[in-house]
Amino acid sequence: MKVFVFLVLAIASASAGLLSQTAPVHPRDRTIVPSINGRITNGNNAVANQFPYQVGLSFTGSEGSWWCGGSIIDNSWVLTAAHCTSGASSVTIYYGATVRTSPQFTHTVSSKDFIQHVNYISLTVRNDISLIKTPAVTFSASINKIALPAIASSYSTYVGQTAVASGWGLTSDEATAVARDLQFTDLTVIENSVCQKAFSSLIVTSRVICVATPKGTSTCQGDSGGPLALDGTLIGITSFGSPDGCEVGEPAAFTRVTSYLEWIKSNSGVSD
């Protein structure tokens, strides 16, 4: 998981009324600790084959290297966040890992096989979604795809339902040791109106899904691009959180997958 670098929101005064004092920050970019890795805070250790759709993504680019998560949606496609692919020249994909450094195998893919949303805007975290075309993989108990939501569920808010987020990295805002094991935690989806109080309606649009983070349990540094799953279906892509830290109790935000089903299908051919 990639370390967070704070987003500086310099919006014109005409838009100032739409912004809160809390600027969103990507899990990839948090600079609270001097490490390029992070994980779900106060989560649980996953067991082997629990999340076969989870992949680790080790990106390299002109600004260095960083870690993100991703989800297998087809044997030749991984779905992740645009802020993970942004600025990268290549990525090494870690398949079938529970111990982060011990995947079943890896594939390295160049940026020519990235499909980043053309209208991704980092300033307001719009369209934070990317596809990665990969060599075909054979599915197994440890490596498998996750289902996309059905078109019929596009209007579901999921409010009040409990979904599971997963990823690797640090255990807290202060931790510096890289996690050995894949982590996961259950998180409850909240109303966007509640999330807007933390990040504003300019940031939290209908294409964002937010969760509560009680007792310091949240996505954190390096969880960027990873999955938020509900009953075996991918409903969110880890996107941003509070710049004050992962354990402060502020909502965590995800790209809402149901808002991008047509985009995913038109660019990859993958649908529910």
N, C-alpha and C positions, 0 to 999 in steps of 0.2 A: 504494500500500500504506500501511496506516495505522500510525502510531507506537504502540508498546506502552505501556500504562499498567499498572503492576504490579498483579497480583491479590493481595489480602491475604487469606490463608486463616485465618479465625478460627473454627476448629472446636472444638466442645465437647471437654472432656478425655476423654470416653468414646470419642471418635473419634481421639484424638491418636495412638494406636498405629498407625493406618492411614496417617498422613501422614509423608512424608519432610521433610527440612529445605528441600527445593527446591519452591517454589510455582510452579505453571505460569503462564505469561504469554502472552497473545495477541499475535501479530504486529501486530495493529492497535494495541496498547496500550503497547508498549515505550517507556520514557522515557529511554533511554540517550543519544539525541541529540535536539536541539530541532527536530524536523521531523515532519510528519505523513505522511511517505512512507518506504517501505523496500522492499528487494528481496531476492531470493535472493542469499546471499553466495557469492562465488567461482563464479558460474554462467557460462553461455555466452550469447552473443547469439542470439536466435532469428532465423530468416529469414522473409520474408514468407510467409504462409499455412501456417506450420509448426504453429500451434496455433489453428485457426479457431474452436474451441469456447471459447477464453479471452476473457473480457470484463474490462474495468476498471470498477470501481464507485466513483463519487465521491459519498459520502454527506454530507448536511447534517442538522444537528439543533441542539437547544438548546445543546449543549456545543461546537459548532463544526462542523468538517468533517473528513472522514477518507477514506482510500483503501483499498479492498479489491479482491480478485479474485473472479471467479465463473465458472461453467461453463454454457454453453448446453446444455440437455437436450431442448429442443423449440423450435419457432419462436416460442412465446409464453411460455417459462419459462426462468429462470436459477436455478441452485442456488448457494447461498453459505453462509456461517456465520451462526449466530444472533447471535454477538457483533458482527458487522458491522451487521446491521439494528437491533440493540438501541439505542434512543434516537434513531433517525433519523426525520426527517420526510419525506425524499425522497432519491432517488438518481438520478444521471445515469449511464447505461450506455454505455460506450464499446465499440463493435463493430468488429471487423476491424482492430484496431490492432497494428502491430509497434512503430512509434514511438508512445510513449504519448500524445503530444499530437496525433497525426494519425490518428484513427479514420476508418473509412469513413463512419460516421454515429453519432449519439447519440440516445438516448431518455431523457427524464426521467419518472420514475414516483414517485407519492406513496406514503406508507406504508400507505395503505388497500389497496394491491396487494402488500403483504408478507404472507407466511404464515410467521411465526416459530413454531418448535416450542413448543407451549404449556407443555411441561415443561422448557424450557431453564433451567438453573441455572448462573449465572456462577461461583458460589463453587467448585463442584466440576467445572465445565466439562462438565455433562451435557447431552446432546441439542443440541449446538452445530450447528444446521442450520436454514436458512431457504430458502424459495422466494420468488421475485419474479415476479409476473405482468407480462408486457411486451406492448407492441404487437407484432403479428405481424411477423416479419422474413422476408425472402426469403433463402434459403441460397445461398451462392456459394463460390468457392475460398477466400475469406478469412473467411467467416462460416458456420459449420456446427455442428451439435450433436455431442456426444460420447455414446457409448452408455453406458447404465447396465448394471451387472452383471446377469447372468441370475439368476433366483430359485434355480436349481440350484447356483449358486456361492456361496450364502449362508454356507456353512460353511467356505469357503476362508479360510485365514489369510494367504495370500500370502507367508509367511515365506521369506526367501532370494531372492525375486524382486526384480528391479530395475524401479522405476517412475520416472516423470518428473514433476517439479513445475515449475510455471511461474508467472511474475509479474513485476511492475515494482518499481523503487525504488532503495534504497541498495546500495552494493557491499560494505559491511562494517559492523561495529559502530560504527566511528568516522566513517564517511563522512557528509557532509552534502549532497552534490550529488545531485539527483534523476536517476535513470537515464533515458536517452533511449530505450533499446530494451528490448523484452520479453526477459526472462532465463529460462533453464531449467537444470535439473540432474538427473542421474540419482541416485536414492537407493534403498538396499536396505532392504526391509522386515525388521524384527527381531521377535523374540518379545516379546509383551507383558510377560512376566516380567522381561525385561531392562529394559524401559521403566519398569516399576513400581519398580525400584530407584532411579530418578531422581525419580519423581513420586508413587509409592505406588499401591496397589491401589484406593484410594478415587477417585483421579483416572483412572487407566488401567484402564478396564473393558473388557469384550469388545466394546464399541461404539466403541472407539478403535483406530486402527492407527498404529504407530510406525515410524520409519526411523532408521537410523544416519546420523551427520553427520561423516564423516571429513574430515580436512584442511580444516576450517573451511567446508565446503560444506553449506548448510542453507537452509531457508525462513527468512525474516527479516521485518523491519518492513514491514507493509503487504501481505504475501503472504496475509494472512488471507482465508479464504473461497475461495481459489484451488484449482485442481485438482491432484490426484495421480492420474496416469493410467498404466494398464498395458495395453499392446497395444491402445490405442485405446478403453479402457474406463475410466470414472471410478470409482476405488476409494476415494478419500479427499478430504476438504475440509480445507484448512489450518486448524488450530485453535489449538495452543499450543506453546510451547517453553520453554527454560530462562530464568529471569530474569537469569542471569549473562551472557547474550549469545548471538548466533547462531553464533559461531565457536569456542565452547568445547568442542565435541565431544559435548555432551549430545544425547540423542534429540530429534527433532521429532515432534509428534503431529498426527494428522488424525482427523476424524470418519469412522468406517467406513461407507461408503455402503451396503454389503450389509445393515447393521443397520436401514436406514431405507427399504428398497424399498417396503414396504407403505405407509409414511407418505407417501412421495413420490407413489405411485399414487393414494392416497385423496384427497390434496389437490390434485393437478394432473391426474390421469388419465394421466400419463406412466409407462410401464413399459419393460422391456427389449424 
